[in-house]
Amino acid sequence: MKIYNIPRKEILQLVNSLNESLMIEVGGKIKDAKVIKLDEAEVILIEDRFQLVRKDGKIFPFLRDQGLLDHLPAVIVDKGAIKFVCNGADIMRPGIVRVEGEFRKEAIVSIKEETHSKFIAVGASILSSAEILASERGAMIRNLHFVGDRLWEAMKSIRLL
């Protein structure tokens, strides 16, 4: 594990990425950002405001960043899917109860469990929201980050969050 500061130019690129890919308007001037480099991904801490993950060429919210997750479209899964999702499985159509918000193919979406509406994963959609609702079977969301994964456990152990 390695921790380092991000140069100002890269901070601006990250902010632009948030504005474009996640459709989130980042207000104010950002002065400080750190990267925690882990084996398979990086966690980016932008001041005390945002917690992002950079993995496989994608940038998406870390599961503890409720503020960012609230801005994403959500896929709600039933109780039976939780165990599989929290073990890294992709989200399959039979486990999806409903979709909140519209999104295109390859969009970053949050995954919530239906009973308490808790965030349990972040994924990249394989199909658009309309296509998911029209489908009856198959993988719909590629699981990128979930509660209990190596990234989650590593961040919990260093206690920066």
DSSP file (Angstrom, degrees, kcal/mol; ACC not computed):
  #  RESIDUE AA STRUCTURE BP1 BP2  ACC     N-H-->O    O-->H-N    N-H-->O    O-->H-N    TCO  KAPPA ALPHA  PHI   PSI    X-CA   Y-CA   Z-CA
    1    1 A M              0   0    0      0, 0.0     2,-0.4     0, 0.0    37,-0.2   0.000 360.0 360.0 360.0 138.7    0.0    0.0    0.0
    2    2 A K  E     -A   37   0A   0     35,-1.7    35,-3.5     2,-0.0     2,-0.4  -0.998 360.0-159.9-136.4 137.2    1.3    3.4   -0.9
    3    3 A I  E     +A   36   0A   0     -2,-0.4     2,-0.3    33,-0.2    33,-0.2  -0.973  23.0 155.4-120.0 130.4   -0.2    6.9   -0.1
    4    4 A Y  E     -A   35   0A   0     31,-2.1    31,-3.3    -2,-0.4     2,-0.2  -0.982  40.4-104.0-149.6 160.4    0.7   10.0   -2.0
    5    5 A N  E     -A   34   0A   0     -2,-0.3    29,-0.2    29,-0.2    27,-0.0  -0.532  33.5-125.4 -82.4 151.2   -0.7   13.5   -2.9
    6    6 A I        -     0   0    0     27,-2.4    27,-0.3    -2,-0.2     5,-0.0  -0.814  25.6-113.8 -97.3 135.9   -2.2   14.2   -6.4
    7    7 A P    >>  -     0   0    0      0, 0.0     4,-1.8     0, 0.0     3,-0.6  -0.323  30.0-110.3 -63.4 152.6   -0.8   17.1   -8.4
    8    8 A R  H 3> S+     0   0    0      1,-0.2     4,-2.1     2,-0.2     5,-0.2   0.839 116.9  57.6 -54.2 -38.8   -3.2   19.9   -9.1
    9    9 A K  H 3> S+     0   0    0      1,-0.2     4,-1.6     2,-0.2    -1,-0.2   0.900 107.4  47.0 -61.7 -41.7   -3.5   19.1  -12.8
   10   10 A E  H <> S+     0   0    0     -3,-0.6     4,-2.4     2,-0.2    -1,-0.2   0.848 107.1  57.5 -69.8 -33.7   -4.7   15.5  -12.0
   11   11 A I  H  X S+     0   0    0     -4,-1.8     4,-2.4     1,-0.2    -2,-0.2   0.929 106.2  50.1 -60.1 -44.4   -7.2   16.9   -9.4
   12   12 A L  H  X S+     0   0    0     -4,-2.1     4,-2.3     1,-0.2    -1,-0.2   0.887 109.3  51.1 -62.1 -39.1   -8.8   19.0  -12.2
   13   13 A Q  H  X S+     0   0    0     -4,-1.6     4,-2.2     2,-0.2    -1,-0.2   0.903 110.0  49.7 -64.0 -41.3   -9.0   15.9  -14.4
   14   14 A L  H  X S+     0   0    0     -4,-2.4     4,-2.4     2,-0.2    -2,-0.2   0.909 110.2  50.2 -63.4 -42.5  -10.7   14.0  -11.6
   15   15 A V  H  X S+     0   0    0     -4,-2.4     4,-2.5     1,-0.2    -2,-0.2   0.918 110.8  49.3 -62.6 -43.6  -13.2   16.8  -11.0
   16   16 A N  H  X S+     0   0    0     -4,-2.3     4,-2.4     1,-0.2     5,-0.2   0.892 109.6  52.4 -62.4 -38.7  -14.0   16.9  -14.8
   17   17 A S  H  X>S+     0   0    0     -4,-2.2     4,-2.5     2,-0.2     5,-0.8   0.905 109.4  48.8 -63.4 -42.1  -14.4   13.1  -14.7
   18   18 A L  H  X5S+     0   0    0     -4,-2.4     6,-1.7     1,-0.2     4,-0.9   0.931 112.2  49.1 -61.2 -45.5  -16.9   13.4  -11.8
   19   19 A N  H  <5S+     0   0    0     -4,-2.5    -2,-0.2     4,-0.2    -1,-0.2   0.894 122.2  32.7 -61.7 -40.7  -18.8   16.2  -13.7
   20   20 A E  H  <5S+     0   0    0     -4,-2.4    -2,-0.2    -5,-0.2    -3,-0.2   0.960 126.1  32.3 -83.9 -56.3  -19.0   14.2  -16.9
   21   21 A S  H  <5S+     0   0    0     -4,-2.5    87,-0.3    -5,-0.2    -3,-0.2   0.870 130.6  31.0 -77.4 -36.4  -19.2   10.5  -16.0
   22   22 A L  S  <<S-     0   0    0     -4,-0.9    -1,-0.2    -5,-0.8    -3,-0.2   0.478  97.7-130.2-100.4  -2.4  -21.2   10.7  -12.8
   23   23 A M        +     0   0    0     -5,-0.3     2,-0.5    -6,-0.3    -4,-0.2   0.884  59.4 141.2  56.0  41.6  -23.1   13.8  -13.7
   24   24 A I        -     0   0    0     -6,-1.7     2,-0.7     2,-0.0    -1,-0.2  -0.965  49.5-137.4-117.3 127.1  -22.2   15.4  -10.4
   25   25 A E        -     0   0    0     -2,-0.5     2,-0.8    -3,-0.1   -10,-0.0  -0.745  14.4-154.7 -86.8 116.2  -21.4   19.1  -10.2
   26   26 A V        -     0   0    0     -2,-0.7     2,-0.2   -11,-0.2     4,-0.1  -0.818  16.0-160.2 -91.9 112.5  -18.4   19.6   -7.9
   27   27 A G        +     0   0    0     -2,-0.8    -2,-0.0     2,-0.1     0, 0.0  -0.557  44.6  21.4 -93.3 157.8  -18.5   23.1   -6.5
   28   28 A G  S    S-     0   0    0     -2,-0.2     2,-0.4     2,-0.0    -2,-0.0   0.058  94.9 -57.7  79.0 170.3  -15.7   25.2   -5.1
   29   29 A K        -     0   0    0      2,-0.0     2,-0.5     1,-0.0    -2,-0.1  -0.747  45.3-145.3 -91.9 131.2  -12.0   25.0   -5.5
   30   30 A I        +     0   0    0     -2,-0.4     3,-0.1     1,-0.1   -19,-0.0  -0.851  23.6 169.5 -99.4 126.7  -10.3   21.7   -4.5
   31   31 A K        +     0   0    0     -2,-0.5     2,-0.4     1,-0.2    -1,-0.1   0.690  58.4  40.7-107.8 -25.0   -6.9   22.1   -3.0
   32   32 A D        +     0   0    0    -21,-0.0    15,-1.7   -27,-0.0     2,-0.3  -0.984  51.2 161.2-137.5 135.2   -6.0   18.7   -1.7
   33   33 A A  E     - B   0  46A   0     -2,-0.4   -27,-2.4   -27,-0.3     2,-0.3  -0.982  14.1-163.0-150.0 142.6   -6.3   15.1   -2.8
   34   34 A K  E     -AB   5  45A   0     11,-2.5    11,-2.8    -2,-0.3     2,-0.4  -0.907   8.3-146.7-124.1 152.0   -4.6   11.9   -1.8
   35   35 A V  E     -AB   4  44A   0    -31,-3.3   -31,-2.1    -2,-0.3     2,-0.7  -0.973   1.2-160.7-118.6 133.3   -4.3    8.5   -3.4
   36   36 A I  E     -AB   3  43A   0      7,-2.9     7,-2.4    -2,-0.4     2,-0.6  -0.946  18.6-153.2-109.8 108.1   -4.1    5.3   -1.5
   37   37 A K  E     +AB   2  42A   0    -35,-3.5   -35,-1.7    -2,-0.7     5,-0.2  -0.733  18.8 174.9 -90.7 120.0   -2.7    2.7   -4.0
   38   38 A L        -     0   0    0      3,-2.7   113,-0.0    -2,-0.6    -2,-0.0  -0.579  46.5 -88.3-111.5 178.0   -3.7   -0.8   -3.3
   39   39 A D  S    S+     0   0    0      1,-0.2     3,-0.0    -2,-0.2    -1,-0.0   0.939 119.9  16.8 -54.6 -55.7   -2.9   -3.9   -5.4
   40   40 A E  S    S+     0   0    0      1,-0.0    16,-0.4    15,-0.0     2,-0.3   0.513 130.3   9.1-102.1  -5.5   -5.9   -3.9   -7.7
   41   41 A A        -     0   0    0     14,-0.1    -3,-2.7    15,-0.1     2,-0.4  -0.949  62.6-118.9-159.9 174.8   -7.2   -0.3   -7.4
   42   42 A E  E     -BC  37  54A   0     12,-1.8    12,-2.7    -2,-0.3     2,-0.5  -0.984  14.7-147.4-126.0 140.2   -6.7    3.1   -6.0
   43   43 A V  E     -BC  36  53A   0     -7,-2.4    -7,-2.9    -2,-0.4     2,-0.6  -0.937  15.6-156.5-104.2 129.0   -8.8    5.0   -3.5
   44   44 A I  E     -BC  35  52A   0      8,-2.7     8,-2.9    -2,-0.5     2,-0.7  -0.925   4.2-163.5-110.2 121.2   -8.8    8.8   -4.1
   45   45 A L  E     -BC  34  51A   0    -11,-2.8   -11,-2.5    -2,-0.6     2,-0.8  -0.913   3.0-163.5-106.2 111.5   -9.7   11.0   -1.2
   46   46 A I  E >>  -BC  33  50A   0      4,-2.2     3,-2.0    -2,-0.7     4,-1.9  -0.848  58.5 -64.3-100.6 106.5  -10.5   14.5   -2.4
   47   47 A E  T 34 S-     0   0    0    -15,-1.7   -13,-0.1    -2,-0.8   -17,-0.0  -0.213  94.9 -50.7  46.2-138.8  -10.3   16.8    0.7
   48   48 A D  T 34 S+     0   0    0      1,-0.1    -1,-0.3    -3,-0.1     3,-0.1   0.131 131.2  76.5-104.8  18.8  -13.0   15.6    3.1
   49   49 A R  T <4 S+     0   0    0     -3,-2.0     2,-0.3     1,-0.2    -2,-0.2   0.848  91.8  27.0-100.7 -39.9  -15.6   15.8    0.4
   50   50 A F  E  <  -C   46   0A   0     -4,-1.9    -4,-2.2    17,-0.1     2,-0.4  -0.952  46.6-164.3-134.9 147.7  -15.3   12.7   -1.9
   51   51 A Q  E     +C   45   0A   0     -2,-0.3    11,-2.8    -6,-0.2     2,-0.3  -0.967  25.7 175.0-129.1 113.4  -14.0    9.2   -1.8
   52   52 A L  E     -CD  44  61A   0     -8,-2.9    -8,-2.7    -2,-0.4     2,-0.4  -0.760  23.2-142.2-118.7 161.8  -13.5    7.6   -5.2
   53   53 A V  E     -CD  43  60A   0      7,-3.2     7,-2.2    -2,-0.3     2,-0.6  -0.981   5.7-160.9-121.5 136.7  -12.2    4.4   -6.6
   54   54 A R  E     +CD  42  59A   0    -12,-2.7   -12,-1.8    -2,-0.4     2,-0.3  -0.968  30.7 149.5-116.4 114.8  -10.1    4.1   -9.7
   55   55 A K  E >   - D   0  58A   0      3,-2.4     3,-2.3    -2,-0.6   -14,-0.1  -0.991  61.9  -5.1-149.9 133.8  -10.1    0.6  -11.0
   56   56 A D  T 3  S-     0   0    0    -16,-0.4     3,-0.1    -2,-0.3    -1,-0.1   0.835 128.4 -54.5  51.8  37.6   -9.9   -1.0  -14.5
   57   57 A G  T 3  S+     0   0    0      1,-0.3     2,-0.3     0, 0.0    -1,-0.3   0.502 116.7 110.1  78.7   3.7  -10.0    2.5  -16.1
   58   58 A K  E <   -D   55   0A   0     -3,-2.3    -3,-2.4     2,-0.0     2,-0.5  -0.846  54.4-151.7-112.2 149.2  -13.2    3.5  -14.4
   59   59 A I  E     +D   54   0A   0     -2,-0.3    -5,-0.2    -5,-0.2    49,-0.1  -0.984  30.2 152.3-117.8 129.1  -13.7    6.0  -11.6
   60   60 A F  E     -D   53   0A   0     -7,-2.2    -7,-3.2    -2,-0.5     2,-0.1  -0.963  46.5 -77.5-151.0 163.1  -16.7    5.5   -9.3
   61   61 A P  E     -D   52   0A   0      0, 0.0    -9,-0.3     0, 0.0     2,-0.2  -0.340  41.3-119.9 -66.8 141.9  -17.7    6.3   -5.7
   62   62 A F    >   -     0   0    0    -11,-2.8     3,-2.2   -18,-0.2     7,-0.2  -0.547  33.4-110.7 -71.3 147.8  -16.3    4.3   -2.8
   63   63 A L  T 3  S+     0   0    0      1,-0.3    56,-0.1    -2,-0.2    -1,-0.1   0.637 115.0  58.9 -63.2 -14.7  -19.1    2.6   -0.9
   64   64 A R  T 3  S+     0   0    0      1,-0.1     2,-1.5   -13,-0.0    -1,-0.3   0.529  80.5  92.2 -90.1  -4.3  -18.7    4.8    2.2
   65   65 A D    <>  +     0   0    0     -3,-2.2     4,-2.4   -14,-0.2     3,-0.4  -0.607  49.0 171.5 -91.5  79.1  -19.3    8.0    0.2
   66   66 A Q  H  > S+     0   0    0     -2,-1.5     4,-2.3     1,-0.2    -1,-0.2   0.845  72.2  60.2 -56.3 -39.0  -23.1    8.2    0.7
   67   67 A G  H  4 S+     0   0    0      1,-0.2     4,-0.5     2,-0.2    -1,-0.2   0.918 110.8  38.8 -59.6 -45.9  -23.2   11.7   -0.9
   68   68 A L  H >4 S+     0   0    0     -3,-0.4     3,-1.3     1,-0.2     4,-0.5   0.908 113.8  54.9 -70.9 -41.6  -21.9   10.5   -4.2
   69   69 A L  H >< S+     0   0    0     -4,-2.4     3,-1.3     1,-0.3    -2,-0.2   0.859  99.6  61.7 -60.9 -35.1  -23.8    7.3   -4.1
   70   70 A D  T 3< S+     0   0    0     -4,-2.3    -1,-0.3     1,-0.3    -2,-0.2   0.743 100.1  56.1 -62.9 -22.5  -27.1    9.2   -3.7
   71   71 A H  T <  S+     0   0    0     -3,-1.3    -1,-0.3    -4,-0.5    -2,-0.2   0.604  93.4  87.0 -84.7 -12.1  -26.5   10.9   -7.0
   72   72 A L  S <  S-     0   0    0     -3,-1.3    37,-0.1    -4,-0.5   -50,-0.0  -0.551  87.8-104.6 -87.7 151.0  -26.2    7.6   -8.9
   73   73 A P        -     0   0    0      0, 0.0    37,-2.6     0, 0.0     2,-0.4  -0.407  44.9-137.6 -62.6 153.6  -29.1    5.6  -10.4
   74   74 A A  E     -Ef 100 110B   0     26,-2.3    26,-3.4    35,-0.2     2,-0.5  -0.918  17.2-155.5-124.8 145.4  -29.8    2.6   -8.3
   75   75 A V  E     -Ef  99 111B   0     35,-2.5    37,-2.3    -2,-0.4     2,-0.5  -0.982  20.6-148.9-113.7 123.3  -30.6   -1.1   -8.9
   76   76 A I  E     -Ef  98 112B   0     22,-2.7    21,-3.1    -2,-0.5    22,-1.1  -0.805  13.7-164.5 -98.5 129.0  -32.5   -2.6   -6.0
   77   77 A V  E     -Ef  96 113B   0     35,-2.9    37,-2.0    -2,-0.5    19,-0.2  -0.797  17.6-114.6-113.6 155.8  -32.0   -6.3   -5.3
   78   78 A D    >>  -     0   0    0     17,-2.3     3,-1.2    -2,-0.3     4,-0.8  -0.256  37.2 -96.5 -80.5 171.6  -34.0   -8.8   -3.2
   79   79 A K  H >> S+     0   0    0      1,-0.3     3,-0.6     2,-0.2     4,-0.6   0.844 120.7  60.4 -57.4 -36.7  -32.7  -10.5    0.0
   80   80 A G  H 34 S+     0   0    0      1,-0.2     4,-0.4     2,-0.1    -1,-0.3   0.752 103.3  51.0 -66.3 -24.1  -31.7  -13.6   -2.0
   81   81 A A  H <> S+     0   0    0     -3,-1.2     4,-2.7    14,-0.2     5,-0.3   0.707  88.8  81.3 -85.5 -21.4  -29.2  -11.7   -4.1
   82   82 A I  H <X S+     0   0    0     -4,-0.8     4,-2.7    -3,-0.6     5,-0.2   0.904  89.9  50.3 -55.3 -49.3  -27.4  -10.0   -1.2
   83   83 A K  H  < S+     0   0    0     -4,-0.6    -1,-0.2     1,-0.2     6,-0.1   0.895 114.6  44.5 -57.8 -42.3  -25.1  -12.9   -0.3
   84   84 A F  H >4>S+     0   0    0     -4,-0.4     5,-2.5    -3,-0.2     3,-1.2   0.915 113.2  49.3 -70.9 -43.6  -24.0  -13.3   -4.0
   85   85 A V  H ><5S+     0   0    0     -4,-2.7     3,-1.7     1,-0.3    -2,-0.2   0.905 109.5  52.8 -61.8 -41.7  -23.5   -9.6   -4.6
   86   86 A C  T 3<5S+     0   0    0     -4,-2.7    -1,-0.3     1,-0.3    -2,-0.2   0.401 105.8  55.3 -78.8   3.9  -21.4   -9.3   -1.4
   87   87 A N  T < 5S-     0   0    0     -3,-1.2    -1,-0.3    -5,-0.2    -2,-0.2   0.230 128.9 -95.9-111.3   7.5  -19.3  -12.2   -2.6
   88   88 A G  T < 5S+     0   0    0     -3,-1.7    55,-0.2     1,-0.3    -3,-0.2   0.459  72.8 148.2  98.3   2.2  -18.5  -10.4   -5.9
   89   89 A A      < -     0   0    0     -5,-2.5    -1,-0.3    -6,-0.1    -2,-0.1  -0.361  51.5-108.4 -69.9 149.6  -21.1  -11.9   -8.2
   90   90 A D        -     0   0    0      1,-0.1     2,-0.6    52,-0.1    52,-0.2  -0.327  42.0 -96.3 -67.3 160.6  -22.6   -9.8  -11.0
   91   91 A I  E     -G  141   0B   0     50,-2.4    49,-3.4    -6,-0.1    50,-1.5  -0.731  42.1-155.5 -88.5 121.3  -26.2   -8.7  -10.6
   92   92 A M  E >   -G  139   0B   0     -2,-0.6     3,-1.0    47,-0.2     4,-0.5  -0.640  23.1-115.9 -98.2 153.0  -28.5  -11.0  -12.4
   93   93 A R  G >  S+     0   0    0     45,-2.7     3,-1.5     1,-0.2    44,-0.1   0.861 109.3  60.5 -59.4 -41.2  -32.0  -10.1  -13.6
   94   94 A P  G 3  S+     0   0    0      0, 0.0    -1,-0.2     0, 0.0   -13,-0.1   0.821 104.8  51.2 -59.8 -27.1  -34.0  -12.5  -11.4
   95   95 A G  G <  S+     0   0    0     -3,-1.0   -17,-2.3   -18,-0.1     2,-0.5   0.565  86.7 100.9 -84.9  -8.1  -32.6  -10.7   -8.3
   96   96 A I  E <   +E   77   0B   0     -3,-1.5   -19,-0.3    -4,-0.5     3,-0.1  -0.675  42.9 178.2 -84.8 123.9  -33.5   -7.2   -9.4
   97   97 A V  E     -     0   0B   0    -21,-3.1     2,-0.3    -2,-0.5    -1,-0.2   0.869  65.0 -24.9 -88.5 -44.8  -36.7   -5.9   -7.7
   98   98 A R  E     -E   76   0B   0    -22,-1.1   -22,-2.7     2,-0.0     2,-0.4  -0.976  53.0-123.3-161.4 169.4  -36.7   -2.4   -9.4
   99   99 A V  E     -E   75   0B   0     -2,-0.3     2,-0.6   -24,-0.2   -24,-0.2  -0.984  16.4-154.7-122.9 131.9  -34.5    0.3  -11.0
  100  100 A E  E     -E   74   0B   0    -26,-3.4   -26,-2.3    -2,-0.4     2,-0.0  -0.938  65.3  -0.4-109.8 115.6  -34.4    3.9   -9.7
  101  101 A G  S    S-     0   0    0     -2,-0.6     2,-0.3   -28,-0.2   -29,-0.0  -0.060  85.6 -84.4  93.2 161.8  -33.5    6.4  -12.4
  102  102 A E        +     0   0    0     27,-0.1     2,-0.3    -2,-0.0    26,-0.0  -0.807  47.7 169.2-103.5 146.5  -32.6    6.0  -16.0
  103  103 A F        -     0   0    0     -2,-0.3    26,-2.5     4,-0.1    27,-0.4  -0.987  26.1-122.3-153.3 160.0  -29.2    5.1  -17.3
  104  104 A R    >   -     0   0    0     -2,-0.3     3,-1.5    24,-0.2    21,-0.2  -0.425  49.3 -70.6 -95.2 172.4  -27.4    4.0  -20.4
  105  105 A K  T 3  S+     0   0    0      1,-0.2    21,-0.2    -2,-0.1    -1,-0.2  -0.386 121.0  20.3 -60.9 140.9  -25.2    0.9  -21.1
  106  106 A E  T 3  S+     0   0    0     19,-2.2    -1,-0.2     1,-0.2    20,-0.1   0.512  90.8 145.2  73.2   8.5  -21.9    1.0  -19.2
  107  107 A A    <   -     0   0    0     -3,-1.5    18,-2.8    20,-0.2     2,-0.5  -0.427  56.2-112.0 -73.2 151.1  -23.2    3.6  -16.7
  108  108 A I  E     + H   0 124B   0    -87,-0.3     2,-0.3    16,-0.2    16,-0.2  -0.739  45.4 176.9 -82.3 128.2  -22.0    3.5  -13.1
  109  109 A V  E     - H   0 123B   0     14,-2.8    14,-2.8    -2,-0.5     2,-0.3  -0.936  26.8-123.8-132.6 154.0  -24.8    2.5  -10.8
  110  110 A S  E     -fH  74 122B   0    -37,-2.6   -35,-2.5    -2,-0.3     2,-0.5  -0.682  18.7-142.2 -93.2 153.3  -25.3    1.8   -7.1
  111  111 A I  E     -fH  75 121B   0     10,-2.9     9,-3.1    -2,-0.3    10,-1.4  -0.977  21.8-177.3-117.0 124.7  -26.7   -1.5   -5.9
  112  112 A K  E     -fH  76 119B   0    -37,-2.3   -35,-2.9    -2,-0.5     2,-0.3  -0.880  26.4-122.2-119.8 151.3  -29.0   -1.4   -2.8
  113  113 A E  E  >  -f   77   0B   0      5,-2.0     4,-1.2    -2,-0.3     5,-0.3  -0.708  24.7-130.1 -88.5 148.3  -30.8   -4.1   -0.9
  114  114 A E  T  4 S+     0   0    0    -37,-2.0   -36,-0.1    -2,-0.3    -1,-0.1   0.789  93.7  59.7 -74.7 -29.5  -34.5   -3.7   -0.8
  115  115 A T  T  4 S+     0   0    0      1,-0.2    -1,-0.2     3,-0.1   -37,-0.0   0.943 127.6   6.9 -68.0 -49.6  -35.3   -4.1    3.0
  116  116 A H  T  4 S-     0   0    0      2,-0.1    -1,-0.2    -3,-0.0    -2,-0.2   0.365  93.4-122.1-116.0   2.2  -33.3   -1.1    4.4
  117  117 A S     <  +     0   0    0     -4,-1.2     2,-0.3     1,-0.2    -3,-0.1   0.835  54.5 161.2  55.8  37.3  -32.1    0.6    1.1
  118  118 A K        -     0   0    0     -5,-0.3    -5,-2.0     1,-0.1     2,-0.4  -0.659  45.0-113.1 -86.3 142.5  -28.5    0.2    2.1
  119  119 A F  E     +H  112   0B   0     -2,-0.3    -7,-0.3    -7,-0.2     3,-0.1  -0.612  41.5 165.2 -74.0 128.6  -25.8    0.4   -0.5
  120  120 A I  E     +     0   0B   0     -9,-3.1    27,-2.2    -2,-0.4     2,-0.3   0.535  59.2   0.9-120.1 -13.5  -24.1   -3.0   -1.0
  121  121 A A  E     -HI 111 146B   0    -10,-1.4   -10,-2.9    25,-0.2     2,-0.4  -0.991  51.1-136.0-164.7 165.6  -22.2   -2.5   -4.2
  122  122 A V  E     +HI 110 145B   0     23,-2.7    22,-2.5    -2,-0.3    23,-1.8  -0.993  35.1 168.1-127.5 138.0  -21.3   -0.3   -7.1
  123  123 A G  E     -HI 109 143B   0    -14,-2.8   -14,-2.8    -2,-0.4     2,-0.5  -0.882  36.9-113.6-143.9 174.3  -21.3   -1.6  -10.7
  124  124 A A  E     -HI 108 142B   0     18,-2.2    18,-3.1    -2,-0.3   -16,-0.2  -0.962  40.5-118.9-111.9 127.0  -21.2   -0.9  -14.4
  125  125 A S  E     - I   0 141B   0    -18,-2.8   -19,-2.2    -2,-0.5    16,-0.3  -0.398  16.5-163.6 -69.3 138.1  -24.4   -1.6  -16.3
  126  126 A I  S    S+     0   0    0     14,-3.4     2,-0.3   -21,-0.2    15,-0.2   0.765  81.8  22.5 -86.0 -31.6  -24.2   -4.2  -19.0
  127  127 A L  S    S-     0   0    0     13,-1.0   -20,-0.2   -23,-0.1   -21,-0.2  -0.824  93.8 -94.3-126.9 167.1  -27.5   -2.9  -20.5
  128  128 A S     >  -     0   0    0     -2,-0.3     4,-2.4   -23,-0.1   -24,-0.2  -0.317  42.7-103.9 -73.9 166.6  -29.5    0.3  -20.2
  129  129 A S  H  > S+     0   0    0    -26,-2.5     4,-2.2     1,-0.2     5,-0.2   0.895 123.1  51.2 -60.9 -39.6  -32.2    0.7  -17.6
  130  130 A A  H  > S+     0   0    0    -27,-0.4     4,-1.4     1,-0.2    -1,-0.2   0.908 110.5  48.4 -64.4 -41.4  -34.9    0.2  -20.2
  131  131 A E  H  > S+     0   0    0      2,-0.2     4,-0.9     1,-0.2    -1,-0.2   0.873 110.0  52.6 -66.9 -36.7  -33.2   -3.0  -21.5
  132  132 A I  H >< S+     0   0    0     -4,-2.4     3,-0.8     1,-0.2    -2,-0.2   0.936 108.9  49.2 -62.8 -46.1  -32.9   -4.3  -18.0
  133  133 A L  H 3< S+     0   0    0     -4,-2.2    -1,-0.2     1,-0.2    -2,-0.2   0.807 112.2  48.8 -65.0 -28.5  -36.6   -3.8  -17.3
  134  134 A A  H 3< S+     0   0    0     -4,-1.4    -1,-0.2    -5,-0.2    -2,-0.2   0.626  98.7  88.2 -84.7 -13.7  -37.5   -5.5  -20.5
  135  135 A S    <<  -     0   0    0     -4,-0.9     3,-0.1    -3,-0.8     5,-0.0  -0.445  53.0-168.0 -86.3 158.6  -35.2   -8.5  -19.8
  136  136 A E        +     0   0    0      1,-0.3     2,-0.3    -2,-0.1    -1,-0.1   0.601  68.1  11.0-116.0 -21.6  -36.1  -11.6  -17.9
  137  137 A R  S    S+     0   0    0    -44,-0.1    -1,-0.3     2,-0.1     2,-0.1  -0.969  81.5  59.6-153.4 165.3  -32.7  -13.3  -17.3
  138  138 A G  S    S-     0   0    0     -2,-0.3   -45,-2.7    -3,-0.1     2,-0.3  -0.293  83.7 -41.7 105.8 172.1  -29.0  -12.9  -17.5
  139  139 A A  E     +G   92   0B   0    -47,-0.2   -47,-0.2     1,-0.1     3,-0.1  -0.591  50.3 169.4 -76.0 133.4  -26.3  -10.6  -16.0
  140  140 A M  E     +     0   0B   0    -49,-3.4   -14,-3.4     1,-0.3   -13,-1.0   0.706  62.6  33.4-114.7 -35.3  -27.3   -7.0  -15.9
  141  141 A I  E    S-GI  91 125B   0    -50,-1.5   -50,-2.4   -16,-0.3     2,-0.6  -0.993  70.1-136.3-131.1 130.3  -24.7   -5.2  -13.8
  142  142 A R  E     - I   0 124B   0    -18,-3.1   -18,-2.2    -2,-0.4     2,-0.4  -0.770  29.3-125.8 -84.9 122.9  -21.0   -6.0  -13.6
  143  143 A N  E     + I   0 123B   0     -2,-0.6   -20,-0.2   -20,-0.2     3,-0.1  -0.570  37.6 166.8 -74.0 119.4  -20.0   -5.8   -9.9
  144  144 A L  E     +     0   0B   0    -22,-2.5     2,-0.3    -2,-0.4   -21,-0.2   0.763  67.1   4.0-101.6 -34.6  -17.0   -3.4   -9.5
  145  145 A H  E     + I   0 122B   0    -23,-1.8   -23,-2.7     6,-0.0    -1,-0.4  -0.967  67.8 176.5-157.9 132.8  -16.9   -2.9   -5.7
  146  146 A F  E >   - I   0 121B   0     -2,-0.3     3,-2.1   -25,-0.2     6,-0.4  -0.944  42.0 -79.9-142.0 160.1  -18.9   -4.4   -2.9
  147  147 A V  T 3  S+     0   0    0    -27,-2.2   -27,-0.0    -2,-0.3    -2,-0.0  -0.404 117.3  18.9 -59.3 126.2  -19.2   -4.5    0.9
  148  148 A G  T 3  S+     0   0    0      1,-0.3    -1,-0.3    -2,-0.1   -62,-0.0   0.402  90.7 134.3  93.3  -2.4  -16.5   -6.8    2.3
  149  149 A D  S <> S-     0   0    0     -3,-2.1     4,-2.6     1,-0.1    -1,-0.3  -0.180  75.2 -94.2 -72.8 176.0  -14.2   -6.8   -0.8
  150  150 A R  H  > S+     0   0    0      1,-0.2     4,-2.4     2,-0.2     5,-0.2   0.860 127.0  51.7 -60.8 -36.5  -10.4   -6.4   -0.5
  151  151 A L  H  > S+     0   0    0      2,-0.2     4,-2.2     1,-0.2    -1,-0.2   0.931 110.5  48.0 -64.4 -46.9  -10.7   -2.7   -1.1
  152  152 A W  H  > S+     0   0    0     -6,-0.4     4,-2.0     1,-0.2    -2,-0.2   0.928 114.6  45.9 -58.4 -48.6  -13.3   -2.3    1.6
  153  153 A E  H  X S+     0   0    0     -4,-2.6     4,-2.0     1,-0.2    -1,-0.2   0.874 110.9  52.4 -67.1 -38.2  -11.3   -4.3    4.1
  154  154 A A  H  X S+     0   0    0     -4,-2.4     4,-1.4    -5,-0.2    -1,-0.2   0.920 111.6  46.0 -64.3 -43.5   -8.0   -2.5    3.3
  155  155 A M  H  X>S+     0   0    0     -4,-2.2     4,-0.8     1,-0.2     5,-0.8   0.865 111.3  52.9 -68.2 -35.4   -9.6    0.9    3.8
  156  156 A K  H  <5S+     0   0    0     -4,-2.0     3,-0.4    -5,-0.2    -1,-0.2   0.886 107.8  52.2 -65.1 -37.9  -11.2   -0.3    7.0
  157  157 A S  H  <5S+     0   0    0     -4,-2.0    -1,-0.2     1,-0.2    -2,-0.2   0.803 108.9  47.3 -73.1 -28.7   -7.9   -1.5    8.3
  158  158 A I  H  <5S-     0   0    0     -4,-1.4    -1,-0.2    -5,-0.1    -2,-0.2   0.576  97.0-143.2 -90.7  -6.5   -6.0    1.8    7.7
  159  159 A R  T  <5 +     0   0    0     -4,-0.8    -3,-0.1    -3,-0.4    -4,-0.1   0.792  58.5 129.5  56.5  36.4   -8.8    3.8    9.4
  160  160 A L      <       0   0    0     -5,-0.8    -1,-0.1     1,-0.1    -4,-0.1   0.599 360.0 360.0 -89.0 -13.3   -8.7    6.8    7.1
  161  161 A L              0   0    0     -6,-0.5    -1,-0.1    -5,-0.0    -5,-0.1   0.419 360.0 360.0-107.8 360.0  -12.4    6.6    6.5
